[in-house]
C-alpha cells in the first residue's frame, strides 16, 4: 500500500501499487488500485481499478482527490477526481512537450497550487524528461482550455519522493529516495551535500510558489529513503522512513524542525506513507506499509 489522503467526510483513500514484474500473469499486467476506508463502518473497498498506477494522493481545497500516477504501464500524469460526481480530469501530463517520467507524490497549498514529485523508480517506459524533480501546477486560467500552467521548481535533485507543505505555507518538505532512480543527463548538481540515498530536505517556499536553497534536516546515509509525510494539528511533521531495520519507522519533527520521536511498527514492518484522519477522526494517524499491504491506525492525543 502507498499514498494516503483523508477526505473532508472522514474517508481515507490509499493506493495499491502492482509492479508488473511481481504481479503480472497470463491474464496481463494489472494497473494498480485506489482503495477507500470508511472509519464509521470500519470497511474498505476498491474505489477505482485500474488506478493508472497511482502512488501519492492528496485532497485539494474543493474536496477533489489528486493522484500522482506513475510509470510501469501507468498514467505518468497528475489527475483530479471530483469525489461528489466522479468526474476525472488530467492536470499535468507534459512538460516542454515531453511526457512526465513517473509522478510519485502530490500536495497542495492554500492558494490552490499543486506540487508533485517526478521520479522514476521502476517501469519499462522510455524516460522522456531528462531531469527529475518537483513541479508546480498553477490554478486554472480563466478562458484557457486544456492543461494548467506547469513549472519545474526543483531541478537539481533526482531523488525527491515525498512532498509536503508546512501549515504556515513557508516551507516545502521533500523526502529523498534513491531506490531505482538515477541522475539524468541534464540533471544539475544537488543543492546540498549528503552521504546516502535518503533524507529530508526543507525548501523555503516563496509567495510566488518558487523555492529557495534547501536545508538538510535528516541524512539516512546508506540505509534507505524517506517517503510520505503529514502534519498534525500542532504543526509536527510525521515522515515515513523505509530503511534498514535499525532506522525504519515514523519520524516526528517539531515545528522548529527538531527530531522529537520515532515510532516503529509491529514486527518492524516498513512504513511507506501516512495521513491524519478528519472530522471526528483527527486523532488517528493512518500508516500504509510495504509488502502484504497492511494499514495501521495510531489513535489518541499522543498522535496529535
N, C-alpha and C positions, 0 to 999 in steps of 0.2 A: 504494500500500500504506500501511497505517496502524498501528493499535495492535499492540503486541507483548508476549508473555509467554512465559517458559520454564517448562515443567513439570518436576516432580521427576525424571522419567525421561529428561530431556535434550531432549525435543521442543520446538520453538519454534513458537508459534502467532502468526499475524499476520492482519490483516483487509484486505480489498479493498473500498473504498467505490465504489459505482457511482452517480454523480449522474444523476438522471432526465433532466436537461437535456442530458447528454452521452452517456448510454449506452442510452437507451430507443430502441425501433424499432417496426416494425409489429407485432411479437410482444407488446409491452407493456413495462413497467418492471421491470428486474431489482431484486433485493433485497439485493445485496451477497454477499460470501463470507468465510468464515473458512478460512484455509489452515493447514496444519501441515507443518513441515520437520523431517526426521529427520537429524541430523548424522552418525549412524553409517552411513547409506546414501547420504547426500547427495541425497535425494529429497524433493520437496514434492508434496503432494496437497491437494485440497479436503477440508476437514474437515466443513464444513456450508454448504449453499446452499439457500435464502437464509439470510443471517445476520441478517435483520431490520435491516440497515444498521448492524451493529456497528462501532464505532470502537475505543475503548480496551479493552484486555484486562488481566487480572491473574489470578494463581493464589492461592487462599486457603490457609489453614493445613492444610486437609484435602485439598488437591490438586484442588479444583474450579476450573473455568475461569469467571471472571467476565467479563461482557461489558456494556459501555455501548452500548446500542442506540439509535441516533439517529433523526432525522426523515427526510424525503424518502421517504415510504412505508415507513418503518422501524418498529421496535417502540416507540420512545420509552420505554424502561424499562431496568432493570438485571436481568440474568439470571445464573443459575449452571447450569453443566453438569457433572455428575459424569463425570470422564474415564474412570472404571472401568466405569460402567454405561450412560453416555449419557443418564441422566435429566436432564431440563431443568426448571428452576423459575424463576418470576419473583420477584425480591426486592423491587423497587421499581417502582411504576407511577404512583401518585397521591400528591400532597401536598396536604393540606387539600381533598380531594375534587376536585382539578383535575389533569389529566394533566401529566406532566413534558414539558418542551419538546423536548429532544434531549440525553440523556446522552452525554457525549463521552469522558471518561476515568475510570478507576476504579483504586483501590488499596486495600490493607488494612493494618491494624495488627496487633500481636501479641496483642491482646485479642479478635480475631475481629470487629472492627468494619470496615465497608466505607465508603469515602469516594468520592464521584463528583462530577464537574462536570456542570452542566446549562446548555448554551449553544447558542442557535440560530444556526447559520451558513447553512443553506440548507434548502429544503423548502417545499412549498405549504401545509402544515397550519396550522390556527389556533393561535396562541400562547395557551395557557391559563394558564401561570404568568406572572404579571406581574413576577416577579423572577427573574433568572438568578443562579447562584451555586454553592455547594458544599453537598452533603448528606452526612449520616452515616446509615448503616443499622446498627442495633444487632443483636447476636446474637439468635437466636430465643428467645422467651419460652416456658418450659415450659407446655404446656396451651393455648397460644394458637394458633388457626388463622389462615391467611391470610398477608398480607404482614407483614414485620418492621417494628418501630418505625422511623420515619424522621424525621430532624431536619435543618432547614436551619441550617448553622453559619456560612456566609458569605453575606450578603445585600446587600452594598454594592458589588459589583463584577460587572458584566455580562459581563466579558471573560475569565473564567478558563477555560482549556482543559485543559492537562495538570495532573495532581496526583500527588504522591509524598510518602511519609513517610520521614523520616530514620531511619537504623538505630537511633539511641538513642530513637526514638519521641517526641522532644520538639519536632519541627518538621513542619509541613505545608507543602511547597513547592507553589506554584501558578504555572503559566505563563499569561501574558496574551496574548490574541489577539483582535484587533478584526475579523477578516475576516468581514464579513457580520452581526456581532452588533450589538445596539442596547441602550441603556439603556432599560428598560421603565418604564411609568408609575408603578410602585410601588417602583422602584429607589432606594436611598439614595445619598448622596454617597460616592464611593470613600474608603477609609480613608487612602490615601496619594496625594500628588500625583504625576503623571507627565506626560511630554511627548507620547508617541506611543502607538501601538496595541499594542505588545508589550513584554514584560519578564518579570522573575522576582520573585515575592513569597515571603516566608518568614513563615508564621504560627506563633507559639508554640502548641504543641498541649498542652492541659491533660490531666490524668489522666482527667477525665470525658468526653473526646472533643470538648470545645469548643475554640475558638481565641481567641487574644488579638489585639491590634493588630499588623498585619504590618510587616515590614521590607522595603524596596525594594532588591533586590540588583543588578538589571540593568535599564536603560532602553534599549530598542531604538529609541526615538524614533519616527521615521516610516518605519521600514524593515521591519516585519513582525511575526511573532509567535513565541512560544516554545511548543512543543508537548510531545511526550513526554519523560519523564525516567527515569533508572535510576541506582542506586548500585552502585559496585564494592565489593570486599571491604575496601578501605581507607577507605571512607566518602566517597569522592569522588563528586560528583553530575555525571552526564553529561546534558546537555539538548540536544534537537534544536531548532535555530532555523531557521525557514523565512522568510527575509527577503530583502533586496536582495543581489545577487551579492557585494557587498563585505563583507557581515557574516554571511551564512548559514553553517551548518555545525554541528558538535557542540561545544558549550561545556562545559568541565570546571571545576567548582568544588571547592575543597578542603573538608575538614570544618570549617574556620574561615570558609567562605563567601567565599573569595577566588578570583577567576577566574585559573586557572593554565595553561589551554591552550585552543586552538581547532583542531579538525580540519576540513578541507574535503574533500568527496567528489570523486571523479574528475569532470572536466568541470563542476565547480562545481554538481553536482546538488543538489536540495533535500531535506534530511533531514526526516522527519516524526516518527519515533519510534525508540526504542532499547530494547534489553534485553540483559542478560548471559546467557550460557548457564549450565547447571547441570551438576553431576557432573564428568565429565572435560572439560567444555567451558566451565568458568568463566572461562577466559582469553579467551573470544570475546565481542566486542561486536557485536551484530546491529543493523543500521540499515535502517529502511524509508524509501522515497523517494517523491516525488511524480511523477506523470506515467505513464510506462510501467510503473512498479511494480517496480523493482529492489530486491533485498535485498542489502546488503553485510555482510561479516563482517570485523571487525578482530581479528586474532589476536595473541597474545603477551602477555607480562607487562606490556608498556607500557600495555595496556588495563586492567590490574588493579592 
